């Protein structure tokens, strides 16, 4: 809190002891870049951070922003710190005549504590002056609510200095017949690489005509360009003639040539001789500079402001944001060593968003992982996930949702589609491999649940199914392996036909072999014989049984020669001429060592 305002509050507290609550609520202030100031000056494009600070743990509701919407730039929320309490909130407030944010410091379980509570970024974009205000409970123009303010002055960029040219000043003294020359003379200047007769001229010839020489002294400005001064020694040759002459052959060459020697700091500057022509250019505030050619500096695509770095964007929302429009990857990493090509770690213990969030508006892959092959002797994992859950929550190694919208006209939704391809001779492939281990409770290698559709399958298999163990329903029945498979039980299945057999029940088997088949035959109603027989695909294969000797007959037959896809059938008929009577099959059981085709179940 600013010291001047603290003094005012102290005086009010001593003079108005009846209002201690108002003083306690007003213990918030503004700092800029962590400094307690009342005013700042920014150039266009510059930015700063503004913090709402409290020196006690009182909950409060404040407004921070600008009167009459005179922002002159952008004002955005960066961070709410833990010191503001676990119930702290920030809401944008944009109601005339005030623009800014409503900030609330409070705690549901963890109360506020002294320190920085809310951090904002301000970026100057218009020349002018404005005031950033912090108000208690109500935004301006409510009277008597102002807690603190910072006056902001925004100035234009200063005029950039002009680059220094390559011209230099040469002064000399000219004698004519051993007397100081006086009058108008024409001069011709040439630059050579040595003083000898076989010297090579460097650069162009410079002609300066009608130069006024006074008492023998003259001063000229010479510009041979930057290319001629590369660190090698240079000699200046001077030709002169009276100003009224015009014949090029009338120049008198002064001898000897004059060596151009450096000043002491020019010798030091020789170390920059490799930067031919010097370095020039300009840039934009907050953009990282780069060489756009060997001697010119300009903007790169890297932008930094308020501790956030953007590549391809001038408004990054995170510590590092990469934005682009390309058919190739926007961000990639290659590691030719033994480490990670990319490594992400979320160290916070209460971050519900996890370590990595991938969102795509459209595309074939939400995230694509391609593993070329593991290190020799090691396994290869396209995706390896280890999750340690909380003390009460569930742990998901992989959690995936495939969704289709009601407006979609085709396609299926897959929570997970896993395909295994093994081209090695004799190799094995597992589309899904489940291994559940635990020291207590139930363990499910694969668990499936389906509901809400016209047809719901918790598991659907297109191919043979092998169970190395006991296959059970939730009630504990063993329908497939080494036990009775009940086709009907206490479920009236009858034939009221006379003289010929009609089919009562059937089941299609998934594999061939020898079957043990049992059924119960009865003839309720007016007593009379009923007949039953086992058929294969509409052809009788078992013996005919009847109820002549008893009203109920239990039949067991063992019949071989069955093939995959055969239909096991039970047929029944009545004695000819009987009425109001029927043949009833109220039990039909198959014992088989091979699984029955998918779809068969109790009560089929």
Secondary structure, DSSP 8 states (H G I E B T S, - for coil): --HHHHHHHHHHHHH-GGGHHHHHHT-EEEEETTB--SEEEEETT-EEEEEEEESS---EEEEEEEETT--SEEEEEEEE-GGG-TT-EEEEEEETTEEEEEEEE--SSS---SEEEEEEEEEE-SSEEEEEEEEESS-TTSTT-EEEEEEEEEE----------S-EEEEEE-EETTEE--EEEEEEEEEESSSSTT--EEEEEEEEEEEEEBTTEEEEEE---STT-SSS--EEEEEEEETT---GGG-EE-SS-EE----HHHHHHGGGTTSTT--EE---TTEEEEEEETTEEEEEEEEEETTEEEES-SS-SSSEEE----SS-SS-----SSS-S-------SS-TT-S-----SS-S-SS--------TTS---S--------SSS---S--------TT--S----S--------STT----SS------SSS---SS-----SSSS--S---SS----SS----TT----SSSSEEEEEEEEEEEE--BSS-EEEEEEE-SS-EEEEEEEEEE--BS---EEEEEEETTEE-S--EE-SS-SEEEEEEEEEEE-TT-EEEEEEEE-TT--SB-EEEEEEEEE-SS---TT--TT-
